[in-house]
Amino acid sequence: MDVMKRLLLLLSCTGALLGGAELSGVHTVYVLPMSKGLDQYLVNRLTNDHLFQMVTDPKLADAFLTDRVGESLQTKLEEIFPPPAPEKPAPAEKAEPTAAKASKADKDTDSSSNPMLGDTVNKLTVAGANSSFGRAKGTVFLVDAKSRQVVWSVYQLPKGSSAKELDRTASDIVSRLKRDLKGK
């Protein structure tokens, strides 16, 4: 049993060192909008403490600071870094037989006259609207831009929504981040 505890301790220390290596590789940060405007206070504190270089263009960032993970973050990252466009298929024969054109035209008119055969996508559903995952109030995540892995996080719930409280919370978050960067 004692051997298992030592092995677990060794593995957790190794994991902490690997996480620190990723955190120390972050130089430029883009802060995504956060609830209650906490992002503005964090940018102010991070800039004043010269912890990271803050960028206004998300494409230049090594990492993102956000209060959300999950589908909403993935959607935002796909907006910033769109996936490569799929290759276009080779053009088909230009001369279609007239019978094929006629049957294709009949199919088009049938689907437009019958709404049941039209678009089946639920346009009212918003990505992540039914999920509370990633909406843990008070948690801030530092996410690597390339790997999209969380390299650091902290739970620091603001005691209120006043400017003074948000600034104090941002100060606490930056102090913790600074301590974690120096400790690794």
N, C-alpha and C positions, 0 to 999 in steps of 0.2 A: 504494500500500500504506500509506503514511504517513497519507493522508486517512482510510482505513478505521480505522486505530488511533485517530485523533483522534475520529472519529464514535462509535466504540465507547466511548471514555472519556467523551465527553459524555453518551451515553445511560445509561451506568452511574451517573454522578454525578446525573443527573436522577432515576433510579430510587431512588437512595439518599435524595435529598431528599424524594421522594414518600413513601417508607417512613417517614422521620422525622416527616412531618406526621401520619401515622396514629398513630405511637407517642406523639407529644405530645398527641394527642386523648384518650388514655386517662387517666381520673381515678380510677375505681373498679374494683377487681379482685376476682374470686372465684377462689380457688385450688382446683382439683379434686384429689381424692386422688391421691397419687403413690406410687411404689414406695419401700419402706423408710421411709415417713413423712417424706420430704423436704418435703412440703407444709407440715407444721407448722413446720419450721425456716425455710422461705421466708416464711411469714406473719409469724413473729417478726421476722425481719430487715427485711422490707418495712415493717412497722409501726414499728419502732424508727428506721428511716432516714426515715420520713415521705415515702416515694417516691410511694406511691399510698394512696388510702383503701381499706382492706380491708373487704369486706362479707361478711356471713354468709348473705345471701339472694342466690342467683345471679341472680335476676331484676333486681336492682338494679345489676349489674355492666356496665361498658363493655367489659370484656375478661376472658378466662379464662386462667389460668396452668395449664399441663398438661404432662405428659410423654408424652402420646399424641396422635396425629392419625390421621385416617382414619375407618373405620367406627365404631370404639368411641367416638370423640369425637362423631361425628355422632349416634349413638344417645343419648349423654348429653345433648347439646344439644337433641335432640327431646323428651327427658323434661322438661327445664327449660322449653323454649319449644315446647309442642305445636303442631303445625300446626292451622289452623282446621278445625273439623268440616265435612265436606262437607254441602251443602244436601240436605235430605230431599226425595225426589221427592213429587210430589202424590199424595194417596191415590187408589188405584184404585177402581173401582166396588165398592160394598159388597156388592152382590148378585151372587154368582157363580152361574152355572148349576150345577145339581146334577151334571151329567155331568163338568164341569170339576173339581169338588170330588172326585169319585170317582177320576178319573185322577190328580189331585195326591196323594191319599192312597195310591194304589197305588205311585207313584214314591217316596214317603217310606218306605214299608215295604220296597220293593226295595233301596234304598240302605242301610238299616239292617241288613238281613239279609245283605247281601253286603259284607264289609269292603273289597273291592277298589274299591268305588264311594264309599267314605267320604273322610275327610280325607287329602289327599296331601301335607301339609306335614311336613317332617322336623323333628320337635320336639326332636331332640337337637343340632341345629346351633346353635351360638352365633354371633352376629354377630361376624365378624372373628377367629374362633377359628383359622382356617387361615392367617391372614395375620400376618406379622411386621412389616408396615408400621406405623409409628407406635410400635413398641416398642424403638426405639433407646435403649438405656440410656445415661443421661447427657445427653440432649438435653431442654431445656425450651423450651416454646413459649408465646408470648403471642398469643392468638387473639381477634380483634375479635368481640364478641358479635353485632353486627348483620350484618356482611358475612361473618363466619366465615372471614376471611382471617388467615393468620399474619402479624402485624405485627412480630414480633421473635422471635429464637430464639438459643440458645446451647448449645454442647456443653461440659459440665463434669461429667466422670465422677467420682463420689466414689471416694476411694482405699480406702474401707472402709465398713462399715455401723455403725460406732460413732457415738454421739451427737456426739462431738467432730468426727469427719470429716464428718458430715452438716451440722453447723453451719458448718464451714469451707467446705463446698461451697455452702451457701446464701449465705454471706457473699460468696463469689466471684461467684456469679450476680447478686446484688443490686448489687455493685460494677460489674460489666460493664453491667448495665441502667442504672445511674445515669450511667455514663460515656457510654453511647450516647444517653441522653436529653439530656445537656448538650451533646454534640457536634453535635446536629442543630439 
